[in-house]
Structure formats: C-alpha cells, structure tokens
Amino acid sequence: MTKRAVRCGAWGMGMAAAMVAAARPVVAQGAKLYVVNQGGASITVIDQKKLSIDTTLDLTKMGFTANAKPHHVTVEPDGSFWYVTLIGDGKVLKLDRSNHVVGQVSMETPGLIMLDPKHDSLYVGRSMTATNPPKTLGVITRKNFRLVDEQEIQVPRPHALVATRDGKWVHIASLGENRFASVETATGRVTLTTLPGDVFRSLVQFTISPDGKWMIAGGEQSNTVMVFDLTKPPPFVPAKEFSVGGKPWDPVFSRDGKFAYFSLFADSAIAEVDLAAGKVTRQLARGLANPYDVIMAQDGKTLFVVNQNLATPLKAGESAHAAMPGMANMPAAQAPPSAKPGPGWLSVIDVKSGKVIKTLPLGMSPSGMGAAGAR
C-alpha cells in the first residue's frame, strides 16, 4: 500500500474498534493515581481513598535508564491498564493493575498522551523539551499495543492534546506557532486553526467541558485563557480570550462545567475561572511551588495538584516566585537567587475552601499524572 493508504487505514481501524464507553465511569474507592517523577526515573502510585502512597516504581529496576524521563500518564476508564510516556528512552509503555509492563512502543520524544473515548486509539504528542520533534501525532492501538500511524499534522512542536468526547476529532497545538491542528479520526484529514492577533500564546494543554461543547487552553506566554466552541467544525475562531495570571499550565473543569481550574506555573497558585463571565473568581492554595498537572477527583470536591518545585518552596502568604520551565538546567548565574530545585509533592486541595488539606511527597521534577476517568 502507499503511505497515504496506510495512514487512512490506521485511522479507519480506530473508528471500527469502538471499545470504550462514552460516559465517565465512577472510579472505585481505592482507585490509583499515578504521578511521574520526570527528573527521578520513577512513578509514584497513590491510593485515592486513603490519600497515601501505595508504592513507588523505580524505572531503572524495570529495565529502563536513569534518563528515562517519564512525562505523562493516562488510565483506562475501568483502571485495567495505564500508559506512560518516557521522553528520554523514547518509549510509550502499557502497564496492568499490578504495574507490570505488558507492552511498549518506540517513539521519538513522546509527550502528552490521550485516550480516544470511543475507539481503540491512544494518541501521543511530543515533549515540550524537544526543540525540533517530528510534526506528527502518534496513533497506537491499545488492545494489541502497536504504533499504527504517525499522522502528519503540519505544526511544529506539537504539545497540547485532547480527543473530543464523541471521538470524532483530535486537537493538538503548537508550542512554537499560533496554530493548532484538528484531525478527523474517521479520515485522518487535518484542518489548521490560526489564532488571531500578534500575541504569541504557546498553548500548553487543552481540556473539554463535561458536555463536550467547549474546549479551553492556557497560553503559557500570553497568560491568557482561550475558549473554543466545539459545536462548530474547525477551523475555529476563539469564542473568548481573557487574562488569568502567570503562565496558565494545565486546566480541568468542575463536574458541572461552570468553572475551570488552571495551574498557574509562575504564580504558584490555582486559578478558578468562571468561563461564562470570562474572569478569574479566586485563586486557590497560594503557596504552591510551580503547580503543573491538575486532576479533579471524581466527587468534584477535591483537586490533585502536582508541584514541580523548581525553586525554593513558598510558605503560605509569601510572594509568588516566577520559576520557568527548564530553570533547573540554567547556569547558576542566570537562575533567580531563590532557585534551589528539590523534590516535588502532591497537594490535595479542598475546592470549597480553596485550602490544601494534605500533601504527599513525590520525586524530582514531577510532571504528569493520571487516574481512571480523568481528563
């Protein structure tokens, strides 16, 4: 077959294999939360019911290198399998409930990963640490765990990644341009959206509202939130854009879809955003340290937040610092005076009060996390 025929065949295979239920399952009590420690070649497994560490997986003892750089995790809705990307080793792994590796695929600098909620596909973007990664989106079949396509998407440094709730589209944004690609899963057809204006955004991550109608993303360079109407086909015109604070990183919706919560990487806080009003309503849990990934618990009452801690941890009431990605690799003369990278931690935040109710220790430079039913 021709290369184009192979590509279409891969996406067609994903359409034919409707394996995953559309509705979010209720996560069983004691379900696991997986947090990767990118700087430490390890993965922390947390019991969500007990809010305690279940185990820590040492990737070097599992046959991977000390430079594995685990980056992101996603979990099957029933918790049967989970997946993790290893930037340094160029691998995407599939593990079972017992944390045994049951499959692996080789890819160049894999980054964010996303389950297709309707089909047997796992989508893989590229790491933001890669300066010139392939302009492609990896497509892996989850059941037999094979790389079936590297879909050309035409945008450099693809990072922010999400699949729509109906499984019809995958959206992936560029860190290097004001553009993102929308891939139609039935055909592999790519439509490009160019963001308006001269302000550079650098979209870090997407998320989609519970009703599937809205997609939001934070602009790491513009310090803004962008809102897109998914009831209309791409290319998109932003329905709304407004300021939120220092480097909005990872977003998550409240269960009713009224609010969104963004980790503010530079402000070391969580912003609660009223999307209808287009404004920040409050900041939660000041005193975090470079909050990175965010997950809403299934009950909608608590947030799990990864603190990457690239600089000295802040105490409650202290002014927020402006640590930047990659700061740990700066020459000492260029790093801020307070920059003393250390192990990160997980903050458990009560949404109603906005306060941290528990912290759990993690490894060096923790980044992504995943749990069954989380998006």
Helices and strands as residue ranges (DSSP letters): H 3-16, E 32-37, E 42-47, E 52-58, G 59-62, E 70-75, E 81-86, E 91-96, E 101-106, E 110-115, E 121-126, E 136-141, E 146-152, E 158-163, E 169-174, E 179-184, E 190-194, E 203-208, E 214-219, E 224-229, E 240-243, E 248-253, E 259-264, E 269-274, E 279-284, E 291-296, E 302-307, G 327-329, E 343-350, E 355-364, E 366-371
